[in-house]
Amino acid sequence: MVKNKNSELKSKLTNREEYISLLKIIKNKLHKLAYWDAQDIAQGGDKIHDYQEFGHMFIADVMLLIDDQLMYLKKQVNDYLLHYNYGNRNNDCEKSYVLYMEKRSLISI
């Protein structure tokens, strides 16, 4: 969702205010997921622990991307810097997502 909205912003199909609003909504949902919902997963050995840890790492990377985007938007930096930072943070998100999915495939939830 963030990736799509960022592309829309880059293509001038959405404005910064809509992008900020979406980022804030997603940040709140991720915070709940990372700090409340994930705690409901029963502890069941290394596989569950790794799944939970890599899930937290992925969520943390996405939250960092969102926090950075909100900070740059608040400072009203130019579009190049905003999109450059997004690209770097998004790469981190994609890497942690792959690791998370690898661990997820090892267990059945």
Gaussian input, Z-matrix of N, CA and C with variables (Angstrom, degrees):
# hf/3-21g

backbone

0 1
 N
 C     1     B1
 C     2     B2     1     A1
 N     3     B3     2     A2     1     D1
 C     4     B4     3     A3     2     D2
 C     5     B5     4     A4     3     D3
 N     6     B6     5     A5     4     D4
 C     7     B7     6     A6     5     D5
 C     8     B8     7     A7     6     D6
 N     9     B9     8     A8     7     D7
 C    10    B10     9     A9     8     D8
 C    11    B11    10    A10     9     D9
 N    12    B12    11    A11    10    D10
 C    13    B13    12    A12    11    D11
 C    14    B14    13    A13    12    D12
 N    15    B15    14    A14    13    D13
 C    16    B16    15    A15    14    D14
 C    17    B17    16    A16    15    D15
 N    18    B18    17    A17    16    D16
 C    19    B19    18    A18    17    D17
 C    20    B20    19    A19    18    D18
 N    21    B21    20    A20    19    D19
 C    22    B22    21    A21    20    D20
 C    23    B23    22    A22    21    D21
 N    24    B24    23    A23    22    D22
 C    25    B25    24    A24    23    D23
 C    26    B26    25    A25    24    D24
 N    27    B27    26    A26    25    D25
 C    28    B28    27    A27    26    D26
 C    29    B29    28    A28    27    D27
 N    30    B30    29    A29    28    D28
 C    31    B31    30    A30    29    D29
 C    32    B32    31    A31    30    D30
 N    33    B33    32    A32    31    D31
 C    34    B34    33    A33    32    D32
 C    35    B35    34    A34    33    D33
 N    36    B36    35    A35    34    D34
 C    37    B37    36    A36    35    D35
 C    38    B38    37    A37    36    D36
 N    39    B39    38    A38    37    D37
 C    40    B40    39    A39    38    D38
 C    41    B41    40    A40    39    D39
 N    42    B42    41    A41    40    D40
 C    43    B43    42    A42    41    D41
 C    44    B44    43    A43    42    D42
 N    45    B45    44    A44    43    D43
 C    46    B46    45    A45    44    D44
 C    47    B47    46    A46    45    D45
 N    48    B48    47    A47    46    D46
 C    49    B49    48    A48    47    D47
 C    50    B50    49    A49    48    D48
 N    51    B51    50    A50    49    D49
 C    52    B52    51    A51    50    D50
 C    53    B53    52    A52    51    D51
 N    54    B54    53    A53    52    D52
 C    55    B55    54    A54    53    D53
 C    56    B56    55    A55    54    D54
 N    57    B57    56    A56    55    D55
 C    58    B58    57    A57    56    D56
 C    59    B59    58    A58    57    D57
 N    60    B60    59    A59    58    D58
 C    61    B61    60    A60    59    D59
 C    62    B62    61    A61    60    D60
 N    63    B63    62    A62    61    D61
 C    64    B64    63    A63    62    D62
 C    65    B65    64    A64    63    D63
 N    66    B66    65    A65    64    D64
 C    67    B67    66    A66    65    D65
 C    68    B68    67    A67    66    D66
 N    69    B69    68    A68    67    D67
 C    70    B70    69    A69    68    D68
 C    71    B71    70    A70    69    D69
 N    72    B72    71    A71    70    D70
 C    73    B73    72    A72    71    D71
 C    74    B74    73    A73    72    D72
 N    75    B75    74    A74    73    D73
 C    76    B76    75    A75    74    D74
 C    77    B77    76    A76    75    D75
 N    78    B78    77    A77    76    D76
 C    79    B79    78    A78    77    D77
 C    80    B80    79    A79    78    D78
 N    81    B81    80    A80    79    D79
 C    82    B82    81    A81    80    D80
 C    83    B83    82    A82    81    D81
 N    84    B84    83    A83    82    D82
 C    85    B85    84    A84    83    D83
 C    86    B86    85    A85    84    D84
 N    87    B87    86    A86    85    D85
 C    88    B88    87    A87    86    D86
 C    89    B89    88    A88    87    D87
 N    90    B90    89    A89    88    D88
 C    91    B91    90    A90    89    D89
 C    92    B92    91    A91    90    D90
 N    93    B93    92    A92    91    D91
 C    94    B94    93    A93    92    D92
 C    95    B95    94    A94    93    D93
 N    96    B96    95    A95    94    D94
 C    97    B97    96    A96    95    D95
 C    98    B98    97    A97    96    D96
 N    99    B99    98    A98    97    D97
 C   100   B100    99    A99    98    D98
 C   101   B101   100   A100    99    D99
 N   102   B102   101   A101   100   D100
 C   103   B103   102   A102   101   D101
 C   104   B104   103   A103   102   D102
 N   105   B105   104   A104   103   D103
 C   106   B106   105   A105   104   D104
 C   107   B107   106   A106   105   D105
 N   108   B108   107   A107   106   D106
 C   109   B109   108   A108   107   D107
 C   110   B110   109   A109   108   D108
 N   111   B111   110   A110   109   D109
 C   112   B112   111   A111   110   D110
 C   113   B113   112   A112   111   D111
 N   114   B114   113   A113   112   D112
 C   115   B115   114   A114   113   D113
 C   116   B116   115   A115   114   D114
 N   117   B117   116   A116   115   D115
 C   118   B118   117   A117   116   D116
 C   119   B119   118   A118   117   D117
 N   120   B120   119   A119   118   D118
 C   121   B121   120   A120   119   D119
 C   122   B122   121   A121   120   D120
 N   123   B123   122   A122   121   D121
 C   124   B124   123   A123   122   D122
 C   125   B125   124   A124   123   D123
 N   126   B126   125   A125   124   D124
 C   127   B127   126   A126   125   D125
 C   128   B128   127   A127   126   D126
 N   129   B129   128   A128   127   D127
 C   130   B130   129   A129   128   D128
 C   131   B131   130   A130   129   D129
 N   132   B132   131   A131   130   D130
 C   133   B133   132   A132   131   D131
 C   134   B134   133   A133   132   D132
 N   135   B135   134   A134   133   D133
 C   136   B136   135   A135   134   D134
 C   137   B137   136   A136   135   D135
 N   138   B138   137   A137   136   D136
 C   139   B139   138   A138   137   D137
 C   140   B140   139   A139   138   D138
 N   141   B141   140   A140   139   D139
 C   142   B142   141   A141   140   D140
 C   143   B143   142   A142   141   D141
 N   144   B144   143   A143   142   D142
 C   145   B145   144   A144   143   D143
 C   146   B146   145   A145   144   D144
 N   147   B147   146   A146   145   D145
 C   148   B148   147   A147   146   D146
 C   149   B149   148   A148   147   D147
 N   150   B150   149   A149   148   D148
 C   151   B151   150   A150   149   D149
 C   152   B152   151   A151   150   D150
 N   153   B153   152   A152   151   D151
 C   154   B154   153   A153   152   D152
 C   155   B155   154   A154   153   D153
 N   156   B156   155   A155   154   D154
 C   157   B157   156   A156   155   D155
 C   158   B158   157   A157   156   D156
 N   159   B159   158   A158   157   D157
 C   160   B160   159   A159   158   D158
 C   161   B161   160   A160   159   D159
 N   162   B162   161   A161   160   D160
 C   163   B163   162   A162   161   D161
 C   164   B164   163   A163   162   D162
 N   165   B165   164   A164   163   D163
 C   166   B166   165   A165   164   D164
 C   167   B167   166   A166   165   D165
 N   168   B168   167   A167   166   D166
 C   169   B169   168   A168   167   D167
 C   170   B170   169   A169   168   D168
 N   171   B171   170   A170   169   D169
 C   172   B172   171   A171   170   D170
 C   173   B173   172   A172   171   D171
 N   174   B174   173   A173   172   D172
 C   175   B175   174   A174   173   D173
 C   176   B176   175   A175   174   D174
 N   177   B177   176   A176   175   D175
 C   178   B178   177   A177   176   D176
 C   179   B179   178   A178   177   D177
 N   180   B180   179   A179   178   D178
 C   181   B181   180   A180   179   D179
 C   182   B182   181   A181   180   D180
 N   183   B183   182   A182   181   D181
 C   184   B184   183   A183   182   D182
 C   185   B185   184   A184   183   D183
 N   186   B186   185   A185   184   D184
 C   187   B187   186   A186   185   D185
 C   188   B188   187   A187   186   D186
 N   189   B189   188   A188   187   D187
 C   190   B190   189   A189   188   D188
 C   191   B191   190   A190   189   D189
 N   192   B192   191   A191   190   D190
 C   193   B193   192   A192   191   D191
 C   194   B194   193   A193   192   D192
 N   195   B195   194   A194   193   D193
 C   196   B196   195   A195   194   D194
 C   197   B197   196   A196   195   D195
 N   198   B198   197   A197   196   D196
 C   199   B199   198   A198   197   D197
 C   200   B200   199   A199   198   D198
 N   201   B201   200   A200   199   D199
 C   202   B202   201   A201   200   D200
 C   203   B203   202   A202   201   D201
 N   204   B204   203   A203   202   D202
 C   205   B205   204   A204   203   D203
 C   206   B206   205   A205   204   D204
 N   207   B207   206   A206   205   D205
 C   208   B208   207   A207   206   D206
 C   209   B209   208   A208   207   D207
 N   210   B210   209   A209   208   D208
 C   211   B211   210   A210   209   D209
 C   212   B212   211   A211   210   D210
 N   213   B213   212   A212   211   D211
 C   214   B214   213   A213   212   D212
 C   215   B215   214   A214   213   D213
 N   216   B216   215   A215   214   D214
 C   217   B217   216   A216   215   D215
 C   218   B218   217   A217   216   D216
 N   219   B219   218   A218   217   D217
 C   220   B220   219   A219   218   D218
 C   221   B221   220   A220   219   D219
 N   222   B222   221   A221   220   D220
 C   223   B223   222   A222   221   D221
 C   224   B224   223   A223   222   D222
 N   225   B225   224   A224   223   D223
 C   226   B226   225   A225   224   D224
 C   227   B227   226   A226   225   D225
 N   228   B228   227   A227   226   D226
 C   229   B229   228   A228   227   D227
 C   230   B230   229   A229   228   D228
 N   231   B231   230   A230   229   D229
 C   232   B232   231   A231   230   D230
 C   233   B233   232   A232   231   D231
 N   234   B234   233   A233   232   D232
 C   235   B235   234   A234   233   D233
 C   236   B236   235   A235   234   D234
 N   237   B237   236   A236   235   D235
 C   238   B238   237   A237   236   D236
 C   239   B239   238   A238   237   D237
 N   240   B240   239   A239   238   D238
 C   241   B241   240   A240   239   D239
 C   242   B242   241   A241   240   D240
 N   243   B243   242   A242   241   D241
 C   244   B244   243   A243   242   D242
 C   245   B245   244   A244   243   D243
 N   246   B246   245   A245   244   D244
 C   247   B247   246   A246   245   D245
 C   248   B248   247   A247   246   D246
 N   249   B249   248   A248   247   D247
 C   250   B250   249   A249   248   D248
 C   251   B251   250   A250   249   D249
 N   252   B252   251   A251   250   D250
 C   253   B253   252   A252   251   D251
 C   254   B254   253   A253   252   D252
 N   255   B255   254   A254   253   D253
 C   256   B256   255   A255   254   D254
 C   257   B257   256   A256   255   D255
 N   258   B258   257   A257   256   D256
 C   259   B259   258   A258   257   D257
 C   260   B260   259   A259   258   D258
 N   261   B261   260   A260   259   D259
 C   262   B262   261   A261   260   D260
 C   263   B263   262   A262   261   D261
 N   264   B264   263   A263   262   D262
 C   265   B265   264   A264   263   D263
 C   266   B266   265   A265   264   D264
 N   267   B267   266   A266   265   D265
 C   268   B268   267   A267   266   D266
 C   269   B269   268   A268   267   D267
 N   270   B270   269   A269   268   D268
 C   271   B271   270   A270   269   D269
 C   272   B272   271   A271   270   D270
 N   273   B273   272   A272   271   D271
 C   274   B274   273   A273   272   D272
 C   275   B275   274   A274   273   D273
 N   276   B276   275   A275   274   D274
 C   277   B277   276   A276   275   D275
 C   278   B278   277   A277   276   D276
 N   279   B279   278   A278   277   D277
 C   280   B280   279   A279   278   D278
 C   281   B281   280   A280   279   D279
 N   282   B282   281   A281   280   D280
 C   283   B283   282   A282   281   D281
 C   284   B284   283   A283   282   D282
 N   285   B285   284   A284   283   D283
 C   286   B286   285   A285   284   D284
 C   287   B287   286   A286   285   D285
 N   288   B288   287   A287   286   D286
 C   289   B289   288   A288   287   D287
 C   290   B290   289   A289   288   D288
 N   291   B291   290   A290   289   D289
 C   292   B292   291   A291   290   D290
 C   293   B293   292   A292   291   D291
 N   294   B294   293   A293   292   D292
 C   295   B295   294   A294   293   D293
 C   296   B296   295   A295   294   D294
 N   297   B297   296   A296   295   D295
 C   298   B298   297   A297   296   D296
 C   299   B299   298   A298   297   D297
 N   300   B300   299   A299   298   D298
 C   301   B301   300   A300   299   D299
 C   302   B302   301   A301   300   D300
 N   303   B303   302   A302   301   D301
 C   304   B304   303   A303   302   D302
 C   305   B305   304   A304   303   D303
 N   306   B306   305   A305   304   D304
 C   307   B307   306   A306   305   D305
 C   308   B308   307   A307   306   D306
 N   309   B309   308   A308   307   D307
 C   310   B310   309   A309   308   D308
 C   311   B311   310   A310   309   D309
 N   312   B312   311   A311   310   D310
 C   313   B313   312   A312   311   D311
 C   314   B314   313   A313   312   D312
 N   315   B315   314   A314   313   D313
 C   316   B316   315   A315   314   D314
 C   317   B317   316   A316   315   D315
 N   318   B318   317   A317   316   D316
 C   319   B319   318   A318   317   D317
 C   320   B320   319   A319   318   D318
 N   321   B321   320   A320   319   D319
 C   322   B322   321   A321   320   D320
 C   323   B323   322   A322   321   D321
 N   324   B324   323   A323   322   D322
 C   325   B325   324   A324   323   D323
 C   326   B326   325   A325   324   D324

   B1=1.4407
   B2=1.5289
   B3=1.3435
   B4=1.4667
   B5=1.5254
   B6=1.3189
   B7=1.4614
   B8=1.5333
   B9=1.3309
   B10=1.4673
   B11=1.5192
   B12=1.3251
   B13=1.4681
   B14=1.5232
   B15=1.3502
   B16=1.4575
   B17=1.5262
   B18=1.3264
   B19=1.4671
   B20=1.5219
   B21=1.3290
   B22=1.4661
   B23=1.5255
   B24=1.3289
   B25=1.4587
   B26=1.5259
   B27=1.3145
   B28=1.4647
   B29=1.5172
   B30=1.3303
   B31=1.4656
   B32=1.5239
   B33=1.3174
   B34=1.4753
   B35=1.5266
   B36=1.3628
   B37=1.4599
   B38=1.5238
   B39=1.3170
   B40=1.4626
   B41=1.5204
   B42=1.3255
   B43=1.4563
   B44=1.5303
   B45=1.2937
   B46=1.4633
   B47=1.5245
   B48=1.3215
   B49=1.4571
   B50=1.5300
   B51=1.3314
   B52=1.4709
   B53=1.5282
   B54=1.3193
   B55=1.4593
   B56=1.5327
   B57=1.3155
   B58=1.4680
   B59=1.5220
   B60=1.3154
   B61=1.4648
   B62=1.5244
   B63=1.3226
   B64=1.4585
   B65=1.5281
   B66=1.3234
   B67=1.4610
   B68=1.5281
   B69=1.3158
   B70=1.4734
   B71=1.5288
   B72=1.3152
   B73=1.4713
   B74=1.5242
   B75=1.3283
   B76=1.4658
   B77=1.5161
   B78=1.3148
   B79=1.4665
   B80=1.5271
   B81=1.3110
   B82=1.4660
   B83=1.5228
   B84=1.3202
   B85=1.4629
   B86=1.5250
   B87=1.3271
   B88=1.4627
   B89=1.5208
   B90=1.3045
   B91=1.4610
   B92=1.5223
   B93=1.3249
   B94=1.4589
   B95=1.5237
   B96=1.3160
   B97=1.4596
   B98=1.5219
   B99=1.3109
   B100=1.4677
   B101=1.5209
   B102=1.3113
   B103=1.4636
   B104=1.5199
   B105=1.3319
   B106=1.4647
   B107=1.5226
   B108=1.3113
   B109=1.4615
   B110=1.5263
   B111=1.3213
   B112=1.4671
   B113=1.5173
   B114=1.3091
   B115=1.4599
   B116=1.5260
   B117=1.3263
   B118=1.4627
   B119=1.5221
   B120=1.3359
   B121=1.4604
   B122=1.5224
   B123=1.2986
   B124=1.4713
   B125=1.5165
   B126=1.3200
   B127=1.4570
   B128=1.5221
   B129=1.3129
   B130=1.4611
   B131=1.5054
   B132=1.3092
   B133=1.4510
   B134=1.5151
   B135=1.3253
   B136=1.4575
   B137=1.5276
   B138=1.3285
   B139=1.4648
   B140=1.5269
   B141=1.3174
   B142=1.4677
   B143=1.5227
   B144=1.3283
   B145=1.4625
   B146=1.5311
   B147=1.3338
   B148=1.4581
   B149=1.5289
   B150=1.3267
   B151=1.4706
   B152=1.5226
   B153=1.3134
   B154=1.4617
   B155=1.5290
   B156=1.3156
   B157=1.4605
   B158=1.5285
   B159=1.3254
   B160=1.4562
   B161=1.5265
   B162=1.3184
   B163=1.4567
   B164=1.5219
   B165=1.3162
   B166=1.4706
   B167=1.5292
   B168=1.3246
   B169=1.4672
   B170=1.5278
   B171=1.3272
   B172=1.4626
   B173=1.5306
   B174=1.3228
   B175=1.4671
   B176=1.5219
   B177=1.3315
   B178=1.4637
   B179=1.5334
   B180=1.3322
   B181=1.4647
   B182=1.5243
   B183=1.3316
   B184=1.4684
   B185=1.5327
   B186=1.3239
   B187=1.4679
   B188=1.5278
   B189=1.3242
   B190=1.4620
   B191=1.5215
   B192=1.3232
   B193=1.4617
   B194=1.5317
   B195=1.3183
   B196=1.4622
   B197=1.5242
   B198=1.3396
   B199=1.4699
   B200=1.5241
   B201=1.3354
   B202=1.4666
   B203=1.5237
   B204=1.3374
   B205=1.4625
   B206=1.5331
   B207=1.3339
   B208=1.4661
   B209=1.5298
   B210=1.3375
   B211=1.4594
   B212=1.5284
   B213=1.3395
   B214=1.4588
   B215=1.5222
   B216=1.3202
   B217=1.4657
   B218=1.5191
   B219=1.3177
   B220=1.4657
   B221=1.5255
   B222=1.3400
   B223=1.4659
   B224=1.5212
   B225=1.3190
   B226=1.4648
   B227=1.5228
   B228=1.3472
   B229=1.4660
   B230=1.5231
   B231=1.3094
   B232=1.4661
   B233=1.5283
   B234=1.3161
   B235=1.4689
   B236=1.5242
   B237=1.3266
   B238=1.4659
   B239=1.5242
   B240=1.3181
   B241=1.4642
   B242=1.5229
   B243=1.3140
   B244=1.4571
   B245=1.5316
   B246=1.3150
   B247=1.4590
   B248=1.5311
   B249=1.3229
   B250=1.4632
   B251=1.5270
   B252=1.3296
   B253=1.4637
   B254=1.5225
   B255=1.3176
   B256=1.4636
   B257=1.5242
   B258=1.3182
   B259=1.4599
   B260=1.5200
   B261=1.3285
   B262=1.4610
   B263=1.5192
   B264=1.3066
   B265=1.4697
   B266=1.5258
   B267=1.3201
   B268=1.4561
   B269=1.5336
   B270=1.3163
   B271=1.4671
   B272=1.5201
   B273=1.3438
   B274=1.4662
   B275=1.5238
   B276=1.3269
   B277=1.4684
   B278=1.5288
   B279=1.3009
   B280=1.4610
   B281=1.5259
   B282=1.3266
   B283=1.4653
   B284=1.5239
   B285=1.3319
   B286=1.4635
   B287=1.5294
   B288=1.3315
   B289=1.4590
   B290=1.5266
   B291=1.3216
   B292=1.4658
   B293=1.5276
   B294=1.3221
   B295=1.4670
   B296=1.5252
   B297=1.3179
   B298=1.4597
   B299=1.5234
   B300=1.3207
   B301=1.4622
   B302=1.5261
   B303=1.3267
   B304=1.4657
   B305=1.5268
   B306=1.3236
   B307=1.4706
   B308=1.5184
   B309=1.3259
   B310=1.4629
   B311=1.5197
   B312=1.3196
   B313=1.4588
   B314=1.5356
   B315=1.3258
   B316=1.4560
   B317=1.5243
   B318=1.3434
   B319=1.4666
   B320=1.5049
   B321=1.2947
   B322=1.4591
   B323=1.5121
   B324=1.3069
   B325=1.4702
   B326=1.5047
   A1=109.95
   A2=116.41
   A3=119.74
   A4=109.39
   A5=115.68
   A6=120.34
   A7=110.40
   A8=117.34
   A9=121.18
   A10=111.25
   A11=116.00
   A12=119.75
   A13=110.41
   A14=117.17
   A15=119.83
   A16=110.22
   A17=117.52
   A18=121.08
   A19=110.90
   A20=116.18
   A21=120.21
   A22=110.61
   A23=116.66
   A24=120.57
   A25=109.84
   A26=115.95
   A27=121.26
   A28=110.89
   A29=116.58
   A30=121.97
   A31=112.47
   A32=116.16
   A33=122.38
   A34=112.59
   A35=117.37
   A36=121.52
   A37=111.44
   A38=116.61
   A39=122.02
   A40=107.10
   A41=116.02
   A42=118.70
   A43=110.79
   A44=116.23
   A45=121.34
   A46=112.20
   A47=118.25
   A48=120.87
   A49=111.50
   A50=116.57
   A51=120.42
   A52=110.78
   A53=115.99
   A54=121.53
   A55=110.23
   A56=116.91
   A57=121.55
   A58=110.08
   A59=116.72
   A60=120.96
   A61=111.23
   A62=117.15
   A63=121.26
   A64=110.84
   A65=117.48
   A66=120.95
   A67=111.55
   A68=116.66
   A69=120.11
   A70=111.57
   A71=117.13
   A72=121.05
   A73=110.29
   A74=116.14
   A75=120.11
   A76=110.89
   A77=117.27
   A78=120.80
   A79=110.47
   A80=117.47
   A81=120.55
   A82=111.89
   A83=117.08
   A84=120.54
   A85=111.35
   A86=116.78
   A87=120.00
   A88=111.96
   A89=116.19
   A90=119.73
   A91=110.11
   A92=116.01
   A93=120.06
   A94=110.67
   A95=116.58
   A96=120.84
   A97=111.34
   A98=117.08
   A99=121.06
   A100=112.74
   A101=116.95
   A102=118.71
   A103=114.91
   A104=117.67
   A105=118.90
   A106=111.62
   A107=117.45
   A108=120.32
   A109=112.12
   A110=117.77
   A111=120.42
   A112=111.81
   A113=117.15
   A114=120.25
   A115=111.70
   A116=116.37
   A117=120.63
   A118=113.20
   A119=117.18
   A120=119.98
   A121=108.10
   A122=115.67
   A123=119.43
   A124=109.93
   A125=115.89
   A126=120.27
   A127=108.32
   A128=115.83
   A129=118.54
   A130=113.14
   A131=118.41
   A132=120.35
   A133=112.88
   A134=114.64
   A135=121.40
   A136=113.37
   A137=117.13
   A138=118.78
   A139=111.19
   A140=116.62
   A141=120.05
   A142=110.15
   A143=116.64
   A144=120.63
   A145=110.10
   A146=117.24
   A147=120.68
   A148=111.14
   A149=115.97
   A150=120.32
   A151=110.22
   A152=115.43
   A153=119.96
   A154=110.91
   A155=117.60
   A156=120.96
   A157=111.73
   A158=117.10
   A159=119.54
   A160=111.23
   A161=116.91
   A162=120.14
   A163=111.14
   A164=116.45
   A165=120.59
   A166=110.85
   A167=116.77
   A168=119.79
   A169=110.76
   A170=116.60
   A171=120.09
   A172=110.76
   A173=116.27
   A174=120.47
   A175=110.26
   A176=117.43
   A177=121.27
   A178=110.80
   A179=117.54
   A180=120.15
   A181=111.42
   A182=116.89
   A183=119.81
   A184=110.01
   A185=117.31
   A186=119.69
   A187=110.70
   A188=117.86
   A189=121.14
   A190=110.37
   A191=116.74
   A192=120.66
   A193=109.67
   A194=116.17
   A195=120.47
   A196=111.10
   A197=117.43
   A198=120.48
   A199=111.40
   A200=116.34
   A201=119.71
   A202=111.63
   A203=115.87
   A204=118.94
   A205=110.76
   A206=116.04
   A207=118.82
   A208=111.40
   A209=117.05
   A210=120.54
   A211=110.42
   A212=117.11
   A213=120.12
   A214=111.60
   A215=116.53
   A216=119.26
   A217=110.96
   A218=116.90
   A219=120.67
   A220=110.81
   A221=115.69
   A222=120.42
   A223=112.05
   A224=116.57
   A225=123.85
   A226=111.91
   A227=114.89
   A228=119.09
   A229=109.34
   A230=115.39
   A231=118.70
   A232=110.39
   A233=114.76
   A234=121.25
   A235=112.38
   A236=116.95
   A237=119.39
   A238=110.93
   A239=117.73
   A240=121.50
   A241=111.10
   A242=117.64
   A243=122.28
   A244=110.59
   A245=117.24
   A246=121.50
   A247=112.22
   A248=116.99
   A249=120.67
   A250=109.80
   A251=116.26
   A252=120.39
   A253=110.47
   A254=116.41
   A255=119.92
   A256=110.22
   A257=117.06
   A258=120.89
   A259=112.28
   A260=116.60
   A261=120.15
   A262=111.54
   A263=117.33
   A264=120.99
   A265=111.21
   A266=116.59
   A267=119.96
   A268=110.67
   A269=117.48
   A270=120.33
   A271=110.90
   A272=116.51
   A273=120.34
   A274=110.91
   A275=116.17
   A276=120.73
   A277=110.74
   A278=116.46
   A279=119.58
   A280=111.28
   A281=117.75
   A282=120.73
   A283=111.19
   A284=116.79
   A285=118.71
   A286=111.16
   A287=117.40
   A288=120.20
   A289=110.95
   A290=116.97
   A291=120.98
   A292=109.73
   A293=117.63
   A294=121.00
   A295=110.82
   A296=116.59
   A297=121.54
   A298=110.88
   A299=116.88
   A300=120.35
   A301=111.30
   A302=117.43
   A303=119.80
   A304=110.14
   A305=116.95
   A306=120.58
   A307=110.81
   A308=115.70
   A309=119.88
   A310=111.08
   A311=116.75
   A312=119.94
   A313=112.06
   A314=117.16
   A315=121.17
   A316=113.52
   A317=115.66
   A318=119.29
   A319=109.65
   A320=115.79
   A321=119.48
   A322=108.17
   A323=114.85
   A324=120.55
   A325=108.61
   D1=-45.17
   D2=178.53
   D3=-63.53
   D4=-41.60
   D5=-178.99
   D6=-60.72
   D7=-44.67
   D8=179.48
   D9=-63.81
   D10=-45.26
   D11=-178.08
   D12=-66.92
   D13=-36.12
   D14=177.29
   D15=-64.65
   D16=-39.83
   D17=176.67
   D18=-63.10
   D19=-39.89
   D20=177.99
   D21=-64.47
   D22=-39.11
   D23=178.26
   D24=-64.63
   D25=-44.40
   D26=-179.95
   D27=-62.10
   D28=-37.01
   D29=-179.34
   D30=-87.59
   D31=4.04
   D32=179.65
   D33=65.51
   D34=26.97
   D35=177.39
   D36=-90.42
   D37=-9.76
   D38=175.31
   D39=-141.88
   D40=166.34
   D41=-179.84
   D42=-109.44
   D43=171.61
   D44=-176.04
   D45=-63.30
   D46=-35.23
   D47=-179.02
   D48=-64.36
   D49=-42.54
   D50=177.55
   D51=-65.00
   D52=-39.10
   D53=178.95
   D54=-64.18
   D55=-45.12
   D56=178.32
   D57=-60.54
   D58=-45.06
   D59=-179.61
   D60=-59.32
   D61=-45.99
   D62=179.10
   D63=-63.16
   D64=-44.24
   D65=-179.91
   D66=-59.54
   D67=-40.90
   D68=179.61
   D69=-65.70
   D70=-40.41
   D71=178.55
   D72=-63.30
   D73=-47.40
   D74=-179.27
   D75=-64.42
   D76=-39.52
   D77=179.73
   D78=-59.94
   D79=-44.12
   D80=178.72
   D81=-62.63
   D82=-41.84
   D83=179.01
   D84=-66.51
   D85=-40.73
   D86=178.59
   D87=-65.99
   D88=-37.90
   D89=178.64
   D90=-60.76
   D91=-44.41
   D92=177.94
   D93=-62.94
   D94=-44.22
   D95=179.62
   D96=-62.10
   D97=-45.86
   D98=-175.85
   D99=-69.45
   D100=-38.50
   D101=-170.25
   D102=-107.09
   D103=-8.94
   D104=179.42
   D105=-125.67
   D106=-60.03
   D107=-175.09
   D108=-62.14
   D109=-39.68
   D110=-178.11
   D111=-65.32
   D112=-23.80
   D113=179.65
   D114=-71.69
   D115=-16.08
   D116=179.91
   D117=-77.57
   D118=-12.41
   D119=178.95
   D120=-70.29
   D121=124.42
   D122=-179.17
   D123=-64.37
   D124=138.14
   D125=176.99
   D126=-73.85
   D127=124.12
   D128=-174.99
   D129=-145.15
   D130=48.17
   D131=176.04
   D132=94.89
   D133=-172.22
   D134=-173.53
   D135=-63.18
   D136=-39.52
   D137=-177.85
   D138=-62.33
   D139=-46.76
   D140=178.75
   D141=-65.38
   D142=-41.73
   D143=-179.90
   D144=-60.68
   D145=-48.01
   D146=179.87
   D147=-62.27
   D148=-42.27
   D149=177.99
   D150=-58.09
   D151=-46.77
   D152=-179.29
   D153=-65.81
   D154=-43.25
   D155=-179.28
   D156=-63.58
   D157=-46.03
   D158=-179.80
   D159=-69.58
   D160=-31.27
   D161=173.41
   D162=-63.39
   D163=-43.54
   D164=177.06
   D165=-63.41
   D166=-39.77
   D167=179.05
   D168=-62.68
   D169=-42.18
   D170=178.59
   D171=-63.47
   D172=-47.32
   D173=179.31
   D174=-60.43
   D175=-42.25
   D176=179.77
   D177=-62.04
   D178=-40.41
   D179=178.28
   D180=-64.55
   D181=-41.99
   D182=178.87
   D183=-66.42
   D184=-40.27
   D185=178.57
   D186=-64.64
   D187=-37.33
   D188=177.33
   D189=-64.74
   D190=-41.27
   D191=176.57
   D192=-58.98
   D193=-47.47
   D194=-178.61
   D195=-64.49
   D196=-44.96
   D197=179.34
   D198=-60.05
   D199=-43.16
   D200=178.31
   D201=-63.47
   D202=-43.95
   D203=179.91
   D204=-62.23
   D205=-43.63
   D206=178.73
   D207=-62.94
   D208=-40.04
   D209=179.40
   D210=-63.07
   D211=-47.17
   D212=-179.28
   D213=-66.39
   D214=-36.96
   D215=177.53
   D216=-66.15
   D217=-40.01
   D218=178.83
   D219=-63.49
   D220=-38.03
   D221=178.95
   D222=-78.99
   D223=-6.04
   D224=179.68
   D225=55.33
   D226=46.95
   D227=177.70
   D228=-69.87
   D229=165.47
   D230=-178.90
   D231=-69.63
   D232=161.22
   D233=-175.51
   D234=-60.56
   D235=-37.81
   D236=-178.70
   D237=-58.89
   D238=-49.28
   D239=-179.25
   D240=-64.58
   D241=-39.93
   D242=178.56
   D243=-59.96
   D244=-47.85
   D245=-177.42
   D246=-75.36
   D247=-32.42
   D248=176.64
   D249=-63.63
   D250=-46.50
   D251=178.70
   D252=-63.49
   D253=-41.25
   D254=178.56
   D255=-57.85
   D256=-46.01
   D257=-179.09
   D258=-59.16
   D259=-43.99
   D260=179.23
   D261=-64.42
   D262=-48.03
   D263=-179.05
   D264=-66.81
   D265=-36.01
   D266=179.88
   D267=-65.10
   D268=-36.73
   D269=176.08
   D270=-58.75
   D271=-42.57
   D272=177.28
   D273=-62.40
   D274=-41.25
   D275=179.43
   D276=-62.67
   D277=-43.88
   D278=-178.51
   D279=-65.53
   D280=-38.78
   D281=178.05
   D282=-64.88
   D283=-45.64
   D284=-179.19
   D285=-69.35
   D286=-29.53
   D287=176.45
   D288=-65.40
   D289=-41.36
   D290=178.45
   D291=-61.41
   D292=-45.63
   D293=178.62
   D294=-61.82
   D295=-42.39
   D296=178.57
   D297=-60.62
   D298=-45.81
   D299=-178.61
   D300=-67.44
   D301=-33.10
   D302=176.25
   D303=-62.84
   D304=-44.70
   D305=179.10
   D306=-68.14
   D307=-37.35
   D308=-179.38
   D309=-63.90
   D310=-35.04
   D311=-178.11
   D312=-69.49
   D313=-16.83
   D314=-178.88
   D315=-82.41
   D316=-12.30
   D317=-178.86
   D318=-126.65
   D319=164.33
   D320=173.47
   D321=-117.77
   D322=120.62
   D323=-178.68
   D324=-111.79

